[in-house]
Amino acid sequence: MTTWITATPPTPNGHLHVGHISGPYLAGDVMARALAADGQDAWYSTGLDDNQTYVPRRAWGENCEPEETAERYTRSIVDTWAAAGVNFDKIVRPQGHEYEARVRDLFSTLVESGHIVAEERPLPFCQGCDLWLYEAYLGGKCPHCGAGTNGNACEDCCRPNLCADVVDPFCIRCGDVPVLRRTKMHVLPLEPLRAGLEEFWAACDMPERLRAVCRAMAADRLPDILVSHPSAWGIPTDADPSLRTYVWLEMAEGYAAEAPPREHDRLVQFFGIDNGYFHAVLFPAVNIALGRPELLPAKFVVNEFFQLNGSKFSTSRRHAIWASEFLPVAGADLLRLHCLLRRPATSRTDFTLDDFSRTEKILDAWDTTFRGVFAQTATASADEAALPADLRRSGRSVRAQLALARDYCRPGDFDPPGAVEQLASVARIIGSALDEVRAMGPTGDSAAAVLRTWVREFAQAAAPIVPGGSARLLAACDGAPQPGRYFGLGI
């Protein structure tokens, strides 16, 4: 069985922040590592999202060309993934003749089949900037929930808009109120695809909040989606080169380009709730229209927002702690453990230094405990049956909780915070057992050897969560020289 795992392509308009890391990227890596540890075939992929309008928007502030912005931050993003131990089998860059041809073909096929239609529609236009306003160029309030939004989709309620219906619109570049002008664009009506979407929603494993978004959209007439805009950024459509393909329509083909080289049995997609409508509605609609059932996910793993001082981490607003700056200070083990422990799986969580300090103390305690285990003489063979009754009970608890930790890294019961909590509990059990073994004195050789087997099993179960530290701990189990630390910096 091959499990294909995807993580949402990030926009190269800034460095990856801790909120990004706590979302799809680490979580997908954990699942891929856990499947590999079980001897299963996993393919983990992502891409970059160069054609988002957030890239030229960032270039305005940096006084450079959008292409320079995309290249600079792409290098930073890829380097940060590597430093955090996030290993992808494939990263798709949305560039080059072959990629653009794929996107153009997708668009043309949907036009020829009648799923995409050209229409003249109103769109906000900034006269001062001579700029059509959509996506990152447009600000205002969501017509559905009233929250602050950009064009095309709302991050708060996860529902799309038509730009012309954004309330109190303004130009992001200059702040002026735009005028509405009619212009030719392309739309993808979703209502004709309702039956296929409802069948897909019923079959897909997804969080209740995302299912509620689907239900809310289905309760109304499913909307028309703008899939091209008059713009100078993005991939031109063959139908009209002055119109650029909507980047989220493009991404449906971007995911197809990430596919594993072998047939996959299931597709699991990781993304933030702000991208929920695209993954649960738009991409499935495109793949249903194109007759590509192999691109319909079996499971969505969705995170809510990781906040900083009560507000969402944001690259465009520069409200963030940059992972590239944090990793050299904290190390990959600590960043991974904290981001997974505080992962906002079902509700928003907040990054605080107090919480981070508590996570650091968890790793410190692990190091102290495991170093204590290896300091005990263990020349006798490990005989768990000969342990005192309370230590035998501890052994059963260790095995049960490590089994849960492994389960929480697998697709069926995926819960990284739960996995971290089980690991932390096991480390405490080993620490308590260590105190008892120390009290045994010279008669505790066999018991000390048993503790080492528990430490080995801990390291194996923890490997998807903290691969670097787990590898060092396993090496120590195999007789390698003791490092300065098993987990964190100071190795």
VOBAPA-489191 format. One record per residue (C-alpha): residue in three letters; x negated, y negated, z. Coordinates in steps of 0.5 Angstrom, whole numbers, padded with zeros to 4 digits. Layout:
<tornus>
<tornu ALA, <X, Y, Z>>,
...
</tornus>
This chain:
<tornus>
<tornu MET, <0000, 0000, 0000>>,
<tornu THR, <-0003, -0007, -0002>>,
<tornu THR, <0000, -0013, 0002>>,
<tornu TRP, <-0001, -0019, -0002>>,
<tornu ILE, <-0001, -0025, 0003>>,
<tornu THR, <-0001, -0032, 0001>>,
<tornu ALA, <-0002, -0039, 0005>>,
<tornu THR, <0000, -0046, 0002>>,
<tornu PRO, <-0005, -0049, -0002>>,
<tornu PRO, <-0007, -0055, 0002>>,
<tornu THR, <-0007, -0062, -0002>>,
<tornu PRO, <-0015, -0065, -0002>>,
<tornu ASN, <-0013, -0072, 0000>>,
<tornu GLY, <-0017, -0071, 0006>>,
<tornu HIS, <-0020, -0066, 0011>>,
<tornu LEU, <-0017, -0060, 0014>>,
<tornu HIS, <-0014, -0062, 0021>>,
<tornu VAL, <-0013, -0058, 0027>>,
<tornu GLY, <-0006, -0058, 0025>>,
<tornu HIS, <-0007, -0054, 0019>>,
<tornu ILE, <-0012, -0049, 0022>>,
<tornu SER, <-0006, -0047, 0027>>,
<tornu GLY, <-0001, -0046, 0021>>,
<tornu PRO, <-0002, -0042, 0015>>,
<tornu TYR, <-0009, -0041, 0015>>,
<tornu LEU, <-0011, -0038, 0021>>,
<tornu ALA, <-0005, -0034, 0022>>,
<tornu GLY, <-0006, -0031, 0015>>,
<tornu ASP, <-0013, -0029, 0016>>,
<tornu VAL, <-0011, -0025, 0022>>,
<tornu MET, <-0006, -0021, 0019>>,
<tornu ALA, <-0010, -0019, 0013>>,
<tornu ARG, <-0016, -0017, 0018>>,
<tornu ALA, <-0011, -0013, 0022>>,
<tornu LEU, <-0009, -0009, 0016>>,
<tornu ALA, <-0016, -0008, 0014>>,
<tornu ALA, <-0017, -0006, 0021>>,
<tornu ASP, <-0012, -0001, 0020>>,
<tornu GLY, <-0015, 0002, 0013>>,
<tornu GLN, <-0009, -0002, 0009>>,
<tornu ASP, <-0011, -0006, 0003>>,
<tornu ALA, <-0010, -0013, 0004>>,
<tornu TRP, <-0010, -0019, -0001>>,
<tornu TYR, <-0011, -0026, 0002>>,
<tornu SER, <-0010, -0032, -0003>>,
<tornu THR, <-0009, -0039, -0003>>,
<tornu GLY, <-0011, -0045, -0008>>,
<tornu LEU, <-0012, -0053, -0008>>,
<tornu ASP, <-0006, -0058, -0009>>,
<tornu ASP, <-0010, -0063, -0014>>,
<tornu ASN, <-0004, -0065, -0017>>,
<tornu GLN, <0000, -0068, -0011>>,
<tornu THR, <0001, -0075, -0012>>,
<tornu TYR, <-0002, -0076, -0005>>,
<tornu VAL, <-0009, -0075, -0008>>,
<tornu PRO, <-0008, -0082, -0012>>,
<tornu ARG, <-0005, -0085, -0006>>,
<tornu ARG, <-0011, -0083, -0002>>,
<tornu ALA, <-0016, -0085, -0008>>,
<tornu TRP, <-0012, -0092, -0008>>,
<tornu GLY, <-0015, -0093, -0001>>,
<tornu GLU, <-0022, -0090, -0002>>,
<tornu ASN, <-0023, -0095, -0008>>,
<tornu CYS, <-0024, -0089, -0013>>,
<tornu GLU, <-0022, -0084, -0018>>,
<tornu PRO, <-0017, -0079, -0016>>,
<tornu GLU, <-0021, -0074, -0019>>,
<tornu GLU, <-0027, -0076, -0014>>,
<tornu THR, <-0022, -0076, -0008>>,
<tornu ALA, <-0020, -0069, -0010>>,
<tornu GLU, <-0027, -0066, -0011>>,
<tornu ARG, <-0030, -0069, -0005>>,
<tornu TYR, <-0024, -0066, 0000>>,
<tornu THR, <-0024, -0059, -0004>>,
<tornu ARG, <-0031, -0058, -0002>>,
<tornu SER, <-0029, -0060, 0005>>,
<tornu ILE, <-0023, -0056, 0006>>,
<tornu VAL, <-0027, -0050, 0003>>,
<tornu ASP, <-0033, -0051, 0008>>,
<tornu THR, <-0028, -0051, 0014>>,
<tornu TRP, <-0025, -0045, 0012>>,
<tornu ALA, <-0031, -0041, 0012>>,
<tornu ALA, <-0034, -0045, 0018>>,
<tornu ALA, <-0027, -0042, 0022>>,
<tornu GLY, <-0028, -0035, 0019>>,
<tornu VAL, <-0022, -0036, 0014>>,
<tornu ASN, <-0024, -0031, 0009>>,
<tornu PHE, <-0020, -0031, 0002>>,
<tornu ASP, <-0020, -0026, -0003>>,
<tornu LYS, <-0018, -0031, -0008>>,
<tornu ILE, <-0018, -0039, -0008>>,
<tornu VAL, <-0014, -0042, -0015>>,
<tornu ARG, <-0016, -0049, -0017>>,
<tornu PRO, <-0011, -0052, -0021>>,
<tornu GLN, <-0016, -0054, -0027>>,
<tornu GLY, <-0018, -0052, -0033>>,
<tornu HIS, <-0015, -0050, -0040>>,
<tornu GLU, <-0012, -0043, -0038>>,
<tornu TYR, <-0009, -0046, -0032>>,
<tornu GLU, <-0006, -0052, -0035>>,
<tornu ALA, <-0003, -0047, -0041>>,
<tornu ARG, <0000, -0043, -0036>>,
<tornu VAL, <0004, -0048, -0033>>,
<tornu ARG, <0006, -0051, -0039>>,
<tornu ASP, <0008, -0044, -0041>>,
<tornu LEU, <0012, -0044, -0035>>,
<tornu PHE, <0016, -0050, -0036>>,
<tornu SER, <0017, -0049, -0044>>,
<tornu THR, <0020, -0042, -0042>>,
<tornu LEU, <0025, -0045, -0037>>,
<tornu VAL, <0027, -0051, -0042>>,
<tornu GLU, <0028, -0046, -0048>>,
<tornu SER, <0032, -0041, -0043>>,
<tornu GLY, <0036, -0047, -0041>>,
<tornu HIS, <0034, -0047, -0034>>,
<tornu ILE, <0031, -0054, -0035>>,
<tornu VAL, <0035, -0059, -0038>>,
<tornu ALA, <0032, -0066, -0040>>,
<tornu GLU, <0037, -0072, -0037>>,
<tornu GLU, <0037, -0079, -0037>>,
<tornu ARG, <0037, -0081, -0029>>,
<tornu PRO, <0036, -0087, -0024>>,
<tornu LEU, <0029, -0087, -0021>>,
<tornu PRO, <0026, -0093, -0016>>,
<tornu PHE, <0021, -0097, -0020>>,
<tornu CYS, <0016, -0102, -0017>>,
<tornu GLN, <0016, -0108, -0021>>,
<tornu GLY, <0010, -0111, -0018>>,
<tornu CYS, <0006, -0105, -0018>>,
<tornu ASP, <0009, -0103, -0025>>,
<tornu LEU, <0010, -0096, -0022>>,
<tornu TRP, <0015, -0091, -0022>>,
<tornu LEU, <0016, -0088, -0015>>,
<tornu TYR, <0017, -0081, -0013>>,
<tornu GLU, <0014, -0076, -0008>>,
<tornu ALA, <0008, -0080, -0004>>,
<tornu TYR, <0009, -0087, -0008>>,
<tornu LEU, <0016, -0087, -0005>>,
<tornu GLY, <0018, -0089, 0002>>,
<tornu GLY, <0025, -0089, 0006>>,
<tornu LYS, <0030, -0085, 0010>>,
<tornu CYS, <0033, -0078, 0008>>,
<tornu PRO, <0040, -0079, 0005>>,
<tornu HIS, <0041, -0072, 0009>>,
<tornu CYS, <0039, -0073, 0016>>,
<tornu GLY, <0036, -0080, 0016>>,
<tornu ALA, <0029, -0079, 0018>>,
<tornu GLY, <0023, -0083, 0015>>,
<tornu THR, <0022, -0079, 0008>>,
<tornu ASN, <0018, -0079, 0002>>,
<tornu GLY, <0021, -0078, -0005>>,
<tornu ASN, <0023, -0071, -0007>>,
<tornu ALA, <0024, -0068, 0000>>,
<tornu CYS, <0024, -0069, 0007>>,
<tornu GLU, <0020, -0066, 0012>>,
<tornu ASP, <0025, -0066, 0018>>,
<tornu CYS, <0031, -0063, 0015>>,
<tornu CYS, <0027, -0059, 0009>>,
<tornu ARG, <0032, -0061, 0004>>,
<tornu PRO, <0031, -0064, -0003>>,
<tornu ASN, <0033, -0071, -0005>>,
<tornu LEU, <0033, -0074, -0012>>,
<tornu CYS, <0029, -0081, -0010>>,
<tornu ALA, <0034, -0085, -0013>>,
<tornu ASP, <0038, -0083, -0007>>,
<tornu VAL, <0033, -0085, -0001>>,
<tornu VAL, <0036, -0090, 0003>>,
<tornu ASP, <0032, -0097, 0004>>,
<tornu PRO, <0027, -0095, -0001>>,
<tornu PHE, <0020, -0098, -0001>>,
<tornu CYS, <0014, -0098, -0005>>,
<tornu ILE, <0008, -0094, -0001>>,
<tornu ARG, <0003, -0098, -0005>>,
<tornu CYS, <0005, -0105, -0004>>,
<tornu GLY, <0012, -0105, 0001>>,
<tornu ASP, <0016, -0108, -0004>>,
<tornu VAL, <0023, -0106, -0005>>,
<tornu PRO, <0024, -0102, -0012>>,
<tornu VAL, <0029, -0103, -0017>>,
<tornu LEU, <0033, -0097, -0020>>,
<tornu ARG, <0032, -0096, -0027>>,
<tornu ARG, <0034, -0090, -0032>>,
<tornu THR, <0029, -0086, -0035>>,
<tornu LYS, <0028, -0079, -0038>>,
<tornu MET, <0026, -0074, -0033>>,
<tornu HIS, <0028, -0066, -0033>>,
<tornu VAL, <0032, -0063, -0028>>,
<tornu LEU, <0033, -0055, -0026>>,
<tornu PRO, <0040, -0054, -0023>>,
<tornu LEU, <0040, -0049, -0018>>,
<tornu GLU, <0047, -0048, -0018>>,
<tornu PRO, <0047, -0043, -0024>>,
<tornu LEU, <0042, -0039, -0020>>,
<tornu ARG, <0046, -0038, -0013>>,
<tornu ALA, <0048, -0031, -0014>>,
<tornu GLY, <0040, -0029, -0015>>,
<tornu LEU, <0038, -0034, -0009>>,
<tornu GLU, <0044, -0031, -0004>>,
<tornu GLU, <0041, -0024, -0006>>,
<tornu PHE, <0034, -0026, -0004>>,
<tornu TRP, <0036, -0029, 0002>>,
<tornu ALA, <0039, -0023, 0005>>,
<tornu ALA, <0033, -0019, 0003>>,
<tornu CYS, <0028, -0023, 0006>>,
<tornu ASP, <0025, -0023, 0013>>,
<tornu MET, <0025, -0030, 0015>>,
<tornu PRO, <0026, -0035, 0021>>,
<tornu GLU, <0033, -0037, 0023>>,
<tornu ARG, <0031, -0044, 0022>>,
<tornu LEU, <0029, -0043, 0015>>,
<tornu ARG, <0035, -0039, 0014>>,
<tornu ALA, <0039, -0044, 0017>>,
<tornu VAL, <0036, -0049, 0011>>,
<tornu CYS, <0038, -0044, 0006>>,
<tornu ARG, <0045, -0044, 0009>>,
<tornu ALA, <0046, -0051, 0009>>,
<tornu MET, <0044, -0052, 0002>>,
<tornu ALA, <0049, -0046, 0000>>,
<tornu ALA, <0054, -0049, 0003>>,
<tornu ASP, <0054, -0055, -0001>>,
<tornu ARG, <0053, -0055, -0009>>,
<tornu LEU, <0046, -0053, -0010>>,
<tornu PRO, <0042, -0059, -0012>>,
<tornu ASP, <0039, -0061, -0018>>,
<tornu ILE, <0032, -0061, -0017>>,
<tornu LEU, <0027, -0066, -0021>>,
<tornu VAL, <0022, -0063, -0024>>,
<tornu SER, <0018, -0068, -0029>>,
<tornu HIS, <0017, -0075, -0027>>,
<tornu PRO, <0014, -0081, -0031>>,
<tornu SER, <0007, -0081, -0029>>,
<tornu ALA, <0000, -0081, -0030>>,
<tornu TRP, <-0002, -0076, -0025>>,
<tornu GLY, <-0001, -0068, -0026>>,
<tornu ILE, <0000, -0063, -0032>>,
<tornu PRO, <0004, -0066, -0038>>,
<tornu THR, <0010, -0063, -0040>>,
<tornu ASP, <0010, -0060, -0048>>,
<tornu ALA, <0017, -0063, -0048>>,
<tornu ASP, <0014, -0070, -0047>>,
<tornu PRO, <0007, -0071, -0045>>,
<tornu SER, <0009, -0078, -0042>>,
<tornu LEU, <0012, -0074, -0037>>,
<tornu ARG, <0008, -0070, -0032>>,
<tornu THR, <0010, -0063, -0029>>,
<tornu TYR, <0013, -0064, -0021>>,
<tornu VAL, <0007, -0061, -0017>>,
<tornu TRP, <0012, -0056, -0013>>,
<tornu LEU, <0015, -0053, -0020>>,
<tornu GLU, <0007, -0052, -0022>>,
<tornu MET, <0006, -0049, -0015>>,
<tornu ALA, <0011, -0043, -0017>>,
<tornu GLU, <0006, -0041, -0023>>,
<tornu GLY, <0000, -0043, -0018>>,
<tornu TYR, <0002, -0037, -0014>>,
<tornu ALA, <0003, -0033, -0020>>,
<tornu ALA, <-0005, -0034, -0021>>,
<tornu GLU, <-0007, -0032, -0014>>,
<tornu ALA, <-0004, -0025, -0015>>,
<tornu PRO, <-0008, -0019, -0014>>,
<tornu PRO, <-0012, -0015, -0019>>,
<tornu ARG, <-0008, -0009, -0017>>,
<tornu GLU, <0000, -0008, -0016>>,
<tornu HIS, <0002, -0010, -0009>>,
<tornu ASP, <0008, -0007, -0005>>,
<tornu ARG, <0010, -0013, -0001>>,
<tornu LEU, <0009, -0021, -0001>>,
<tornu VAL, <0008, -0024, 0005>>,
<tornu GLN, <0008, -0032, 0005>>,
<tornu PHE, <0005, -0037, 0010>>,
<tornu PHE, <0007, -0044, 0010>>,
<tornu GLY, <0009, -0050, 0015>>,
<tornu ILE, <0017, -0051, 0016>>,
<tornu ASP, <0016, -0058, 0012>>,
<tornu ASN, <0015, -0053, 0006>>,
<tornu GLY, <0021, -0049, 0007>>,
<tornu TYR, <0025, -0051, 0002>>,
<tornu PHE, <0020, -0050, -0004>>,
<tornu HIS, <0018, -0043, -0001>>,
<tornu ALA, <0025, -0041, 0000>>,
<tornu VAL, <0029, -0044, -0005>>,
<tornu LEU, <0025, -0047, -0011>>,
<tornu PHE, <0020, -0042, -0012>>,
<tornu PRO, <0025, -0036, -0012>>,
<tornu ALA, <0030, -0040, -0016>>,
<tornu VAL, <0024, -0040, -0021>>,
<tornu ASN, <0022, -0033, -0021>>,
<tornu ILE, <0029, -0031, -0021>>,
<tornu ALA, <0030, -0035, -0027>>,
<tornu LEU, <0024, -0032, -0031>>,
<tornu GLY, <0025, -0025, -0029>>,
<tornu ARG, <0019, -0024, -0024>>,
<tornu PRO, <0022, -0020, -0018>>,
<tornu GLU, <0015, -0018, -0016>>,
<tornu LEU, <0014, -0025, -0014>>,
<tornu LEU, <0019, -0025, -0009>>,
<tornu PRO, <0017, -0025, -0002>>,
<tornu ALA, <0019, -0020, 0003>>,
<tornu LYS, <0017, -0024, 0009>>,
<tornu PHE, <0016, -0031, 0011>>,
<tornu VAL, <0012, -0033, 0016>>,
<tornu VAL, <0013, -0040, 0018>>,
<tornu ASN, <0010, -0045, 0023>>,
<tornu GLU, <0013, -0051, 0026>>,
<tornu PHE, <0009, -0058, 0027>>,
<tornu PHE, <0003, -0058, 0031>>,
<tornu GLN, <0003, -0065, 0034>>,
<tornu LEU, <-0002, -0070, 0037>>,
<tornu ASN, <0000, -0074, 0043>>,
<tornu GLY, <0007, -0073, 0041>>,
<tornu SER, <0007, -0074, 0033>>,
<tornu LYS, <0006, -0069, 0028>>,
<tornu PHE, <-0002, -0068, 0025>>,
<tornu SER, <-0002, -0072, 0019>>,
<tornu THR, <-0007, -0073, 0013>>,
<tornu SER, <-0004, -0078, 0010>>,
<tornu ARG, <-0003, -0083, 0016>>,
<tornu ARG, <-0010, -0080, 0019>>,
<tornu HIS, <-0007, -0078, 0025>>,
<tornu ALA, <-0011, -0072, 0026>>,
<tornu ILE, <-0017, -0068, 0030>>,
<tornu TRP, <-0021, -0066, 0024>>,
<tornu ALA, <-0023, -0059, 0024>>,
<tornu SER, <-0030, -0060, 0020>>,
<tornu GLU, <-0032, -0065, 0026>>,
<tornu PHE, <-0029, -0060, 0032>>,
<tornu LEU, <-0032, -0054, 0029>>,
<tornu PRO, <-0039, -0056, 0031>>,
<tornu VAL, <-0037, -0058, 0038>>,
<tornu ALA, <-0032, -0052, 0040>>,
<tornu GLY, <-0034, -0046, 0035>>,
<tornu ALA, <-0030, -0042, 0031>>,
<tornu ASP, <-0028, -0037, 0037>>,
<tornu LEU, <-0025, -0043, 0041>>,
<tornu LEU, <-0022, -0046, 0036>>,
<tornu ARG, <-0019, -0040, 0033>>,
<tornu LEU, <-0017, -0038, 0040>>,
<tornu HIS, <-0014, -0044, 0042>>,
<tornu CYS, <-0010, -0045, 0035>>,
<tornu LEU, <-0007, -0038, 0035>>,
<tornu LEU, <-0005, -0039, 0043>>,
<tornu ARG, <-0002, -0045, 0042>>,
<tornu ARG, <0001, -0044, 0035>>,
<tornu PRO, <0008, -0047, 0034>>,
<tornu ALA, <0011, -0041, 0031>>,
<tornu THR, <0018, -0043, 0033>>,
<tornu SER, <0018, -0050, 0036>>,
<tornu ARG, <0013, -0056, 0036>>,
<tornu THR, <0007, -0056, 0040>>,
<tornu ASP, <0002, -0061, 0042>>,
<tornu PHE, <-0005, -0061, 0042>>,
<tornu THR, <-0008, -0064, 0049>>,
<tornu LEU, <-0015, -0064, 0052>>,
<tornu ASP, <-0012, -0060, 0058>>,
<tornu ASP, <-0009, -0055, 0054>>,
<tornu PHE, <-0016, -0054, 0050>>,
<tornu SER, <-0020, -0054, 0057>>,
<tornu ARG, <-0016, -0048, 0059>>,
<tornu THR, <-0017, -0044, 0053>>,
<tornu GLU, <-0024, -0045, 0054>>,
<tornu LYS, <-0024, -0043, 0061>>,
<tornu ILE, <-0021, -0036, 0058>>,
<tornu LEU, <-0027, -0035, 0054>>,
<tornu ASP, <-0031, -0037, 0059>>,
<tornu ALA, <-0028, -0032, 0064>>,
<tornu TRP, <-0029, -0026, 0058>>,
<tornu ASP, <-0036, -0028, 0057>>,
<tornu THR, <-0037, -0027, 0065>>,
<tornu THR, <-0033, -0021, 0066>>,
<tornu PHE, <-0036, -0017, 0060>>,
<tornu ARG, <-0043, -0019, 0062>>,
<tornu GLY, <-0042, -0016, 0069>>,
<tornu VAL, <-0039, -0010, 0065>>,
<tornu PHE, <-0046, -0009, 0062>>,
<tornu ALA, <-0050, -0011, 0068>>,
<tornu GLN, <-0047, -0005, 0071>>,
<tornu THR, <-0051, 0002, 0071>>,
<tornu ALA, <-0048, 0007, 0066>>,
<tornu THR, <-0052, 0013, 0065>>,
<tornu ALA, <-0047, 0018, 0067>>,
<tornu SER, <-0041, 0020, 0061>>,
<tornu ALA, <-0035, 0016, 0061>>,
<tornu ASP, <-0030, 0021, 0065>>,
<tornu GLU, <-0023, 0017, 0066>>,
<tornu ALA, <-0020, 0023, 0069>>,
<tornu ALA, <-0025, 0022, 0075>>,
<tornu LEU, <-0023, 0015, 0076>>,
<tornu PRO, <-0019, 0013, 0083>>,
<tornu ALA, <-0011, 0013, 0081>>,
<tornu ASP, <-0011, 0005, 0081>>,
<tornu LEU, <-0017, 0005, 0076>>,
<tornu ARG, <-0013, 0010, 0072>>,
<tornu ARG, <-0007, 0006, 0072>>,
<tornu SER, <-0011, 0000, 0070>>,
<tornu GLY, <-0014, 0004, 0064>>,
<tornu ARG, <-0006, 0006, 0062>>,
<tornu SER, <-0005, -0002, 0062>>,
<tornu VAL, <-0011, -0003, 0058>>,
<tornu ARG, <-0009, 0002, 0053>>,
<tornu ALA, <-0002, -0001, 0053>>,
<tornu GLN, <-0003, -0008, 0052>>,
<tornu LEU, <-0009, -0007, 0047>>,
<tornu ALA, <-0003, -0003, 0043>>,
<tornu LEU, <0001, -0009, 0043>>,
<tornu ALA, <-0004, -0014, 0041>>,
<tornu ARG, <-0005, -0010, 0035>>,
<tornu ASP, <0002, -0010, 0034>>,
<tornu TYR, <0003, -0017, 0034>>,
<tornu CYS, <-0003, -0018, 0029>>,
<tornu ARG, <0001, -0014, 0024>>,
<tornu PRO, <0007, -0016, 0019>>,
<tornu GLY, <0013, -0013, 0023>>,
<tornu ASP, <0012, -0016, 0030>>,
<tornu PHE, <0007, -0022, 0028>>,
<tornu ASP, <0006, -0026, 0034>>,
<tornu PRO, <-0001, -0029, 0035>>,
<tornu PRO, <0000, -0032, 0041>>,
<tornu GLY, <0003, -0026, 0044>>,
<tornu ALA, <-0003, -0022, 0042>>,
<tornu VAL, <-0008, -0027, 0045>>,
<tornu GLU, <-0004, -0027, 0052>>,
<tornu GLN, <-0004, -0019, 0052>>,
<tornu LEU, <-0012, -0020, 0050>>,
<tornu ALA, <-0013, -0025, 0056>>,
<tornu SER, <-0009, -0020, 0061>>,
<tornu VAL, <-0013, -0014, 0059>>,
<tornu ALA, <-0019, -0018, 0060>>,
<tornu ARG, <-0017, -0020, 0067>>,
<tornu ILE, <-0015, -0012, 0068>>,
<tornu ILE, <-0022, -0011, 0066>>,
<tornu GLY, <-0025, -0016, 0071>>,
<tornu SER, <-0021, -0013, 0077>>,
<tornu ALA, <-0023, -0006, 0075>>,
<tornu LEU, <-0030, -0009, 0075>>,
<tornu ASP, <-0030, -0011, 0082>>,
<tornu GLU, <-0028, -0004, 0084>>,
<tornu VAL, <-0033, -0001, 0081>>,
<tornu ARG, <-0039, -0006, 0084>>,
<tornu ALA, <-0036, -0004, 0091>>,
<tornu MET, <-0037, 0004, 0089>>,
<tornu GLY, <-0045, 0002, 0089>>,
<tornu PRO, <-0049, 0008, 0086>>,
<tornu THR, <-0043, 0013, 0085>>,
<tornu GLY, <-0040, 0008, 0080>>,
<tornu ASP, <-0044, 0010, 0074>>,
<tornu SER, <-0038, 0014, 0071>>,
<tornu ALA, <-0033, 0009, 0072>>,
<tornu ALA, <-0038, 0003, 0069>>,
<tornu ALA, <-0038, 0008, 0063>>,
<tornu VAL, <-0031, 0008, 0063>>,
<tornu LEU, <-0031, 0000, 0063>>,
<tornu ARG, <-0035, 0000, 0057>>,
<tornu THR, <-0030, 0004, 0053>>,
<tornu TRP, <-0025, -0001, 0055>>,
<tornu VAL, <-0029, -0007, 0053>>,
<tornu ARG, <-0031, -0003, 0046>>,
<tornu GLU, <-0023, -0002, 0045>>,
<tornu PHE, <-0022, -0010, 0047>>,
<tornu ALA, <-0027, -0012, 0042>>,
<tornu GLN, <-0024, -0008, 0036>>,
<tornu ALA, <-0017, -0011, 0038>>,
<tornu ALA, <-0019, -0018, 0039>>,
<tornu ALA, <-0023, -0018, 0032>>,
<tornu PRO, <-0017, -0021, 0028>>,
<tornu ILE, <-0017, -0026, 0033>>,
<tornu VAL, <-0024, -0028, 0034>>,
<tornu PRO, <-0028, -0024, 0029>>,
<tornu GLY, <-0035, -0027, 0031>>,
<tornu GLY, <-0035, -0026, 0038>>,
<tornu SER, <-0032, -0019, 0037>>,
<tornu ALA, <-0037, -0017, 0033>>,
<tornu ARG, <-0042, -0019, 0038>>,
<tornu LEU, <-0039, -0016, 0043>>,
<tornu LEU, <-0039, -0009, 0039>>,
<tornu ALA, <-0046, -0010, 0038>>,
<tornu ALA, <-0047, -0010, 0045>>,
<tornu CYS, <-0043, -0004, 0046>>,
<tornu ASP, <-0048, -0001, 0041>>,
<tornu GLY, <-0054, -0003, 0045>>,
<tornu ALA, <-0056, -0009, 0041>>,
<tornu PRO, <-0059, -0015, 0046>>,
<tornu GLN, <-0055, -0019, 0050>>,
<tornu PRO, <-0053, -0025, 0046>>,
<tornu GLY, <-0053, -0032, 0050>>,
<tornu ARG, <-0045, -0032, 0049>>,
<tornu TYR, <-0041, -0027, 0046>>,
<tornu PHE, <-0035, -0032, 0045>>,
<tornu GLY, <-0036, -0039, 0043>>,
<tornu LEU, <-0043, -0043, 0042>>,
<tornu GLY, <-0049, -0042, 0046>>,
<tornu ILE, <-0050, -0035, 0042>>,
</tornus>
